[in-house]
Amino acid sequence: MSRTHRRLLDFPCFALLATGLAACSSTPPLVHEQERFNAASVYSQTYAASPSATCEAARRALLSQGYVISSAKPDAVEGRKNFQRDSRTHVEIQFHVVCASNGKDGGSIAFANALNDQYALKKSASSASLGVGVLGSFSLPFGSSEDAMVKVASETISARDFYNRFFGLLAHYLGPEADPASVENGASDQAPEKARQPASRPTAAK
């Protein structure tokens, strides 16, 4: 066999090896490698309102969108909503909100987290026990099956637009005075000193 012919035979093997290395290099990063822990998060928003008022607004925001409130506390709210894609697929969103004090700013921070659970219709075979005298009992499959919804996936929603819509609706129920922009500009939820002073009465003419 000539040297040129041998090189031609070896070329496919080299090409397959290069393709395999390229496939390995395109492997997606591990989940924990995608966690950046940035200070600017899609899961939080500040408001010029107390934590209890912020969580109450969050409760109303979820209720207005058809969520069933499973727990409501002054500093935390949980709700869920069901979706039916088709006859064999079911989706549930679990929404969690925690309201914490914003310290010196006099406002609060709302931390939101939504979990997307997916369920699929699965069939499970049923069996029955048969007793046979001194031999005891043993199970025999009947061949029938029962349908049951089984969780097949669960993932935290990370879409920025999803949380922006929720935080915007939360601000709507708080009112314009608790808009997030007012906190970013350094304003508090209290009225200015001049606005709280009573208006002076006119002096009677003599």
N, C-alpha and C positions, 0 to 999 in steps of 0.2 A: 504493500500500500504506500503510495507516494505521500510526501509531507504535505502537499497542498490538499490532497483528498482527506487526510487526517484532520487538517484544520477545519475543513468544511463540515466534517462530522461533529467536531467539538463545538461549533458555533451555536447550534440549538441549545446545548447544555448551558453555555455561557449566557445565552439570552434568557433562559428559564431562571437561572440563578439571579440575574439582574432584576427580572420581574418580581421574583420572590422578595428580594431586598427592598424593592420599592413598595411592595405591599406591606411589609413590616414597618417601614418608615411612616406610612400613612395611618397607622393604628391610632385611634382617638386617645387623648390623654385620660388618665385615671380620674375618677370623680373628684377626689380630694385635691387634685392638681388644678382643677377649675375654680376652686374657692379662693377668691382674692382678698376677702375681708376688707374691702374699701370703706372709707368713712362715708362716702356718698352711696347710699343703698337704695335700691328700688323698694325695699320693704318697710320704709319708715318715712314719716312726715311730721313736721312740727306745726303746732297751732297755738294761737294766743288765747287759750282757754284752759280751765282746770282739767286734770285727768278724768274726773268723773263726768264732766260735761262732754269731753271728747269721746269717751266710751259710750255715752248715751246717744250721741250723734251717730256713732258707728253702728249701734244697735238699730237705730231708725233707718240708716242707709241700707243695711242688709235686709230689714223687713220690707222696705220699699221695692226690693228686687226679687222678692219671693223666697228669701232664705228663711228656714225654720230655726229660731233661736233655741239652742240647746242649753246655753248657760249665759247668764248676764250678771256681771258684778261691777262695782264701781270702777275697777281697774282692768277688767278683762271681759271680752264678749266672744262667744263661739256660736257659729251657725252653719247650716248645711243646706244644700240645694241639689235636687235630683234631676237628671237628664236621661231621656230614653232615645238613643240613636236609632235603634231598630228593635225587632222582636227578640234579638239574642244578645244585645249589648246594652249595658247600663253604666252611666257615669254619675259620680257624686263628687261635689266640691265641698270640702270642709274648710270653713273660713275661721281664722283665729286672729283676734285683735287684742293687744295689750297696750294699756295707756299708762305712761310713766311721767313723772314730773320733769320739767325741763330746767330745774334748778333756778338760777338767778334771773332767768328771763321771765319767770312767772307764768309760763305756758306749759305745754305738755308735748310729749312725743308719742305718736301712735305707731306701733309696730304691727304690721299686718303680714299674715302668712296664710296662703291658701294651698290646700292639698287636693290633687286630682286623683281620685280612685276610680279604676275601671273594672267592671264586672262583666263576665261572659257566661252564657248559659251552657252548663256542662251536664252530661248524663252520667249517672252513677248506677251500676248494677246492684240489684237487691238480692238478698238471700234469706233463707229461712232455716230454722233449726228443726231437725227431725230426730225424735227419740226412738231408739231401737233397744228395748229391753235392758239387759245387763251391759250392753255395749256403750250405754250412755247416749249422748246426742252429738250430732255433727251437722254442719251447714251444707245445704245444697243450693246452687244458684237456680233461680226460677227463669232467668232469661229476660225478665222485665227490667226497666230502668226508670229512674226518677230524675226530673230536671231540677237543677239547683243553680243559683247564681254564685259564681266563684270569683273572688278577686284575682285578677290576672296582672294588674299593674297599679303602681302608686307612685306619684311624682309630685314634688313641690312646684307649683306654677312660678315661673321666673320672668314672665313677660312684663316689661316696664309699663306698657300701655294699660294692661289689666289693672295694675295697682294705681296708676295715675287716675283712671276713671273712678276707682273706689275712693281715693283720697279727695278727689274733686267733689264727689257726692257727699262725703263726710263734711267737708267745708260748707256745703250748701245748707246742711242741717244745723251747723254751728252759727251761721250768719256771717255777714260780710266783716264784722268787727273782729272775727277770729280767723280771717284768711291767712294762709301760711305766709304770704308775702309780707304781712305786717310783722311777723316774728323775725323774718330774715332782715328786715330793716331796723330792728331793735325796738319796735314799739311793743308796749304791754297791753294787756286786756283791760287796763284801768283807764278811765277817762282822764284827760289832762286836768291839771290843778285849776286852770282858769275856767274850764267848762263846769267844774263841780261847784264853783262859788255862786251863790244866789245873785240874781240880777239886782242892781241898786234901784231903790224906789225913787221916783221923781220928787223933788222938793216942792212943797205946796207954795203957791204964790201968796204973798202978803198984801 
